[in-house]
Amino acid sequence: MGKKKLKVVLDTNVLISVLLFQGELSKLILPLKKGAYILLFSEDTLSELIKVLHYPKFALTEQEIDYILQFEILPYSKIIEITFKIDERICKDKDDQKFLELAISGKADYLVSGDADLLELKEFKTVKILSPAEFLKTLKG
């Protein structure tokens, strides 16, 4: 039996850093492609990623965005239907709650974020909330 594939939610800012910049976070792409983990998305989080990829500051063409989605993201991802809704406000920024809902709905092992409000939680229900650096350490085992 192989190791269980981790289910992971990367918030949009982390994912943008992984995909577009050659820094420390770009080291998360190889383990993804080698099958160490699978990315979880909801329709909402995938829409947000697509919207952010279109920001003028990134100067990506439609073809580049298409390539990123078709070859860098979707083959290593699973779209999850949101079955868990949070009624009370957990995060200061209510936009962050969609990542918690996705993580719980998708039975994620980790939610990886650089957001201080999310990181402050450390854990939500059964999901551990890690910074990208902590997640990298976890992958190196």
ChimeraX commands (.cxc) that place a marker at each C-alpha (Angstrom):
marker #1 position 0.00,0.00,0.00 radius 0.5
marker #1 position 1.30,3.46,-0.94 radius 0.5
marker #1 position 1.04,6.47,1.27 radius 0.5
marker #1 position -2.39,8.07,1.42 radius 0.5
marker #1 position -2.51,11.09,-0.86 radius 0.5
marker #1 position -2.98,14.23,1.19 radius 0.5
marker #1 position -5.96,16.42,0.39 radius 0.5
marker #1 position -4.98,20.07,0.56 radius 0.5
marker #1 position -6.63,23.45,0.14 radius 0.5
marker #1 position -4.22,26.22,-0.86 radius 0.5
marker #1 position -5.71,29.66,-0.50 radius 0.5
marker #1 position -5.63,31.82,-3.63 radius 0.5
marker #1 position -2.65,33.96,-2.58 radius 0.5
marker #1 position -0.53,30.90,-1.83 radius 0.5
marker #1 position -1.54,29.28,-5.11 radius 0.5
marker #1 position -0.68,32.42,-7.10 radius 0.5
marker #1 position 2.76,32.47,-5.44 radius 0.5
marker #1 position 3.27,28.77,-6.20 radius 0.5
marker #1 position 2.32,29.20,-9.85 radius 0.5
marker #1 position 3.74,32.58,-10.84 radius 0.5
marker #1 position 6.81,33.27,-8.72 radius 0.5
marker #1 position 10.11,31.44,-8.46 radius 0.5
marker #1 position 10.42,31.79,-4.69 radius 0.5
marker #1 position 10.25,29.27,-1.87 radius 0.5
marker #1 position 6.58,28.51,-2.55 radius 0.5
marker #1 position 7.29,27.31,-6.08 radius 0.5
marker #1 position 8.75,24.23,-4.35 radius 0.5
marker #1 position 5.16,23.12,-3.71 radius 0.5
marker #1 position 4.52,22.40,-7.40 radius 0.5
marker #1 position 6.83,19.38,-7.79 radius 0.5
marker #1 position 5.31,17.35,-4.92 radius 0.5
marker #1 position 1.88,18.17,-6.35 radius 0.5
marker #1 position 2.84,16.85,-9.78 radius 0.5
marker #1 position 4.48,13.78,-8.22 radius 0.5
marker #1 position 1.23,12.95,-6.44 radius 0.5
marker #1 position 2.18,13.80,-2.84 radius 0.5
marker #1 position -1.08,15.71,-2.51 radius 0.5
marker #1 position -4.20,16.65,-4.41 radius 0.5
marker #1 position -5.59,20.18,-4.53 radius 0.5
marker #1 position -9.19,20.74,-3.54 radius 0.5
marker #1 position -11.31,23.48,-5.09 radius 0.5
marker #1 position -14.90,24.53,-4.84 radius 0.5
marker #1 position -16.56,26.37,-7.73 radius 0.5
marker #1 position -16.13,29.52,-5.65 radius 0.5
marker #1 position -12.39,29.11,-4.97 radius 0.5
marker #1 position -11.66,28.10,-8.57 radius 0.5
marker #1 position -13.57,31.16,-9.83 radius 0.5
marker #1 position -11.53,33.34,-7.48 radius 0.5
marker #1 position -8.27,31.86,-8.81 radius 0.5
marker #1 position -9.33,32.50,-12.42 radius 0.5
marker #1 position -10.34,36.06,-11.55 radius 0.5
marker #1 position -6.98,36.74,-9.85 radius 0.5
marker #1 position -5.00,35.22,-12.75 radius 0.5
marker #1 position -6.69,37.83,-14.97 radius 0.5
marker #1 position -5.44,40.76,-12.85 radius 0.5
marker #1 position -3.52,43.19,-15.10 radius 0.5
marker #1 position -0.53,43.21,-12.70 radius 0.5
marker #1 position 0.26,39.59,-13.70 radius 0.5
marker #1 position 0.08,40.43,-17.43 radius 0.5
marker #1 position -0.93,36.87,-18.37 radius 0.5
marker #1 position -2.45,36.18,-21.76 radius 0.5
marker #1 position -5.61,34.13,-22.11 radius 0.5
marker #1 position -3.45,31.28,-23.49 radius 0.5
marker #1 position -1.12,31.40,-20.47 radius 0.5
marker #1 position -4.06,31.32,-18.07 radius 0.5
marker #1 position -5.56,28.44,-20.00 radius 0.5
marker #1 position -2.24,26.57,-19.88 radius 0.5
marker #1 position -1.90,27.11,-16.11 radius 0.5
marker #1 position -5.41,25.78,-15.52 radius 0.5
marker #1 position -5.28,22.86,-17.98 radius 0.5
marker #1 position -1.75,21.61,-17.25 radius 0.5
marker #1 position -0.61,22.99,-13.89 radius 0.5
marker #1 position -3.82,22.88,-11.81 radius 0.5
marker #1 position -6.78,20.83,-12.98 radius 0.5
marker #1 position -4.96,17.50,-13.58 radius 0.5
marker #1 position -3.90,17.55,-9.92 radius 0.5
marker #1 position -7.18,18.80,-8.48 radius 0.5
marker #1 position -10.60,17.72,-7.41 radius 0.5
marker #1 position -13.66,19.98,-7.47 radius 0.5
marker #1 position -15.65,19.56,-4.28 radius 0.5
marker #1 position -19.28,20.35,-3.70 radius 0.5
marker #1 position -19.68,22.47,-0.58 radius 0.5
marker #1 position -21.72,20.48,1.92 radius 0.5
marker #1 position -20.57,22.26,5.06 radius 0.5
marker #1 position -21.61,25.87,5.59 radius 0.5
marker #1 position -20.34,28.06,8.41 radius 0.5
marker #1 position -23.12,30.15,9.91 radius 0.5
marker #1 position -21.14,32.21,12.40 radius 0.5
marker #1 position -18.25,34.42,11.42 radius 0.5
marker #1 position -15.00,32.57,12.07 radius 0.5
marker #1 position -12.68,34.88,10.10 radius 0.5
marker #1 position -12.46,38.65,10.16 radius 0.5
marker #1 position -12.55,38.56,6.36 radius 0.5
marker #1 position -15.67,36.63,5.45 radius 0.5
marker #1 position -14.07,35.83,2.07 radius 0.5
marker #1 position -11.72,33.45,3.90 radius 0.5
marker #1 position -14.58,31.31,5.16 radius 0.5
marker #1 position -15.01,29.68,1.75 radius 0.5
marker #1 position -11.61,28.03,2.26 radius 0.5
marker #1 position -12.68,26.61,5.63 radius 0.5
marker #1 position -15.96,25.37,4.14 radius 0.5
marker #1 position -14.08,23.75,1.27 radius 0.5
marker #1 position -11.54,22.13,3.59 radius 0.5
marker #1 position -14.30,20.58,5.73 radius 0.5
marker #1 position -16.52,19.62,2.78 radius 0.5
marker #1 position -13.57,17.98,1.01 radius 0.5
marker #1 position -12.22,16.29,4.16 radius 0.5
marker #1 position -8.90,18.06,3.59 radius 0.5
marker #1 position -5.88,17.21,5.68 radius 0.5
marker #1 position -4.52,20.75,5.47 radius 0.5
marker #1 position -5.54,24.28,4.65 radius 0.5
marker #1 position -2.43,26.22,3.63 radius 0.5
marker #1 position -2.62,29.97,3.94 radius 0.5
marker #1 position -0.52,33.03,4.56 radius 0.5
marker #1 position -3.52,34.78,6.09 radius 0.5
marker #1 position -2.91,35.66,9.76 radius 0.5
marker #1 position -6.61,35.25,10.70 radius 0.5
marker #1 position -6.70,31.70,9.34 radius 0.5
marker #1 position -3.28,30.77,10.74 radius 0.5
marker #1 position -4.35,32.00,14.16 radius 0.5
marker #1 position -7.00,29.25,14.22 radius 0.5
marker #1 position -4.28,26.54,13.84 radius 0.5
marker #1 position -7.04,23.99,13.34 radius 0.5
marker #1 position -10.69,24.03,12.36 radius 0.5
marker #1 position -12.77,20.93,13.05 radius 0.5
marker #1 position -10.52,18.17,11.62 radius 0.5
marker #1 position -8.37,20.36,9.35 radius 0.5
marker #1 position -4.92,21.61,10.32 radius 0.5
marker #1 position -4.18,25.15,9.14 radius 0.5
marker #1 position -0.54,25.67,8.17 radius 0.5
marker #1 position 1.62,28.39,6.71 radius 0.5
marker #1 position 3.25,27.50,3.38 radius 0.5
marker #1 position 6.60,27.00,5.15 radius 0.5
marker #1 position 5.03,24.58,7.65 radius 0.5
marker #1 position 3.36,22.69,4.82 radius 0.5
marker #1 position 6.68,22.39,2.95 radius 0.5
marker #1 position 8.24,20.89,6.11 radius 0.5
marker #1 position 5.31,18.46,6.39 radius 0.5
marker #1 position 5.82,17.31,2.78 radius 0.5
marker #1 position 9.53,16.74,3.38 radius 0.5
marker #1 position 8.42,14.60,6.32 radius 0.5
marker link #1:1,2 radius 0.2
marker link #1:2,3 radius 0.2
marker link #1:3,4 radius 0.2
marker link #1:4,5 radius 0.2
marker link #1:5,6 radius 0.2
marker link #1:6,7 radius 0.2
marker link #1:7,8 radius 0.2
marker link #1:8,9 radius 0.2
marker link #1:9,10 radius 0.2
marker link #1:10,11 radius 0.2
marker link #1:11,12 radius 0.2
marker link #1:12,13 radius 0.2
marker link #1:13,14 radius 0.2
marker link #1:14,15 radius 0.2
marker link #1:15,16 radius 0.2
marker link #1:16,17 radius 0.2
marker link #1:17,18 radius 0.2
marker link #1:18,19 radius 0.2
marker link #1:19,20 radius 0.2
marker link #1:20,21 radius 0.2
marker link #1:21,22 radius 0.2
marker link #1:22,23 radius 0.2
marker link #1:23,24 radius 0.2
marker link #1:24,25 radius 0.2
marker link #1:25,26 radius 0.2
marker link #1:26,27 radius 0.2
marker link #1:27,28 radius 0.2
marker link #1:28,29 radius 0.2
marker link #1:29,30 radius 0.2
marker link #1:30,31 radius 0.2
marker link #1:31,32 radius 0.2
marker link #1:32,33 radius 0.2
marker link #1:33,34 radius 0.2
marker link #1:34,35 radius 0.2
marker link #1:35,36 radius 0.2
marker link #1:36,37 radius 0.2
marker link #1:37,38 radius 0.2
marker link #1:38,39 radius 0.2
marker link #1:39,40 radius 0.2
marker link #1:40,41 radius 0.2
marker link #1:41,42 radius 0.2
marker link #1:42,43 radius 0.2
marker link #1:43,44 radius 0.2
marker link #1:44,45 radius 0.2
marker link #1:45,46 radius 0.2
marker link #1:46,47 radius 0.2
marker link #1:47,48 radius 0.2
marker link #1:48,49 radius 0.2
marker link #1:49,50 radius 0.2
marker link #1:50,51 radius 0.2
marker link #1:51,52 radius 0.2
marker link #1:52,53 radius 0.2
marker link #1:53,54 radius 0.2
marker link #1:54,55 radius 0.2
marker link #1:55,56 radius 0.2
marker link #1:56,57 radius 0.2
marker link #1:57,58 radius 0.2
marker link #1:58,59 radius 0.2
marker link #1:59,60 radius 0.2
marker link #1:60,61 radius 0.2
marker link #1:61,62 radius 0.2
marker link #1:62,63 radius 0.2
marker link #1:63,64 radius 0.2
marker link #1:64,65 radius 0.2
marker link #1:65,66 radius 0.2
marker link #1:66,67 radius 0.2
marker link #1:67,68 radius 0.2
marker link #1:68,69 radius 0.2
marker link #1:69,70 radius 0.2
marker link #1:70,71 radius 0.2
marker link #1:71,72 radius 0.2
marker link #1:72,73 radius 0.2
marker link #1:73,74 radius 0.2
marker link #1:74,75 radius 0.2
marker link #1:75,76 radius 0.2
marker link #1:76,77 radius 0.2
marker link #1:77,78 radius 0.2
marker link #1:78,79 radius 0.2
marker link #1:79,80 radius 0.2
marker link #1:80,81 radius 0.2
marker link #1:81,82 radius 0.2
marker link #1:82,83 radius 0.2
marker link #1:83,84 radius 0.2
marker link #1:84,85 radius 0.2
marker link #1:85,86 radius 0.2
marker link #1:86,87 radius 0.2
marker link #1:87,88 radius 0.2
marker link #1:88,89 radius 0.2
marker link #1:89,90 radius 0.2
marker link #1:90,91 radius 0.2
marker link #1:91,92 radius 0.2
marker link #1:92,93 radius 0.2
marker link #1:93,94 radius 0.2
marker link #1:94,95 radius 0.2
marker link #1:95,96 radius 0.2
marker link #1:96,97 radius 0.2
marker link #1:97,98 radius 0.2
marker link #1:98,99 radius 0.2
marker link #1:99,100 radius 0.2
marker link #1:100,101 radius 0.2
marker link #1:101,102 radius 0.2
marker link #1:102,103 radius 0.2
marker link #1:103,104 radius 0.2
marker link #1:104,105 radius 0.2
marker link #1:105,106 radius 0.2
marker link #1:106,107 radius 0.2
marker link #1:107,108 radius 0.2
marker link #1:108,109 radius 0.2
marker link #1:109,110 radius 0.2
marker link #1:110,111 radius 0.2
marker link #1:111,112 radius 0.2
marker link #1:112,113 radius 0.2
marker link #1:113,114 radius 0.2
marker link #1:114,115 radius 0.2
marker link #1:115,116 radius 0.2
marker link #1:116,117 radius 0.2
marker link #1:117,118 radius 0.2
marker link #1:118,119 radius 0.2
marker link #1:119,120 radius 0.2
marker link #1:120,121 radius 0.2
marker link #1:121,122 radius 0.2
marker link #1:122,123 radius 0.2
marker link #1:123,124 radius 0.2
marker link #1:124,125 radius 0.2
marker link #1:125,126 radius 0.2
marker link #1:126,127 radius 0.2
marker link #1:127,128 radius 0.2
marker link #1:128,129 radius 0.2
marker link #1:129,130 radius 0.2
marker link #1:130,131 radius 0.2
marker link #1:131,132 radius 0.2
marker link #1:132,133 radius 0.2
marker link #1:133,134 radius 0.2
marker link #1:134,135 radius 0.2
marker link #1:135,136 radius 0.2
marker link #1:136,137 radius 0.2
marker link #1:137,138 radius 0.2
marker link #1:138,139 radius 0.2
marker link #1:139,140 radius 0.2
marker link #1:140,141 radius 0.2
view
